Amino acid sequence: MSVTIRDVRDGDFFGWLPLFDAYCRARGAALDDTKALIVWSWIQDPRSALRGIVAVDDEGAPVGLVHYHPEPRTIDASVGLVVDDLYVDDAHRGNGVARQLLARVRERAGELHATRVSWTADPADQDGIRVSDEVARRNPAIAFEMDL
């Protein structure tokens, strides 16, 4: 089965929602209606930095998603793209969908003259780490988060 990679559209909400919910659950987070509507509104708002791309099957149903945003890079006075979320439905894993989604983000980075695309991977997601190792190099930095 082939997929088409394209920007998220207004009518994609009900196909996007179960994918984003599954992604959140895989990352140990609960998705409620409020969070889903906020994230969706960010993706749809042209003033927001967050953008979304989906992989859709032959019938137009979303089977994978990637959310990303630009970020200033002070270390080299450039712009990078940060992948916030990357998820492919279990039934479509192993078919190159994640690679295609990341390739589209890479294209967007080129259009923006960005110098890199970066993301993190859950250490428990061996499929995600394998794909990441195939398409990118590991950054030696250690990521930290400060809860507020």
Secondary structure, DSSP 4 states (H G I P E B T S, - for coil): ---EEEE--GGGHHHHHHHHHHHHHHTT----HHHHHHHHHHHH-TTSS-EEEEEE-TTS-EEEEEEEEEEEETTTTEEEEEEEEEEE-GGGTTTTHHHHHHHHHHHHHHHTT-SEEE----TT-HHHHHHHHHHSPPP---------
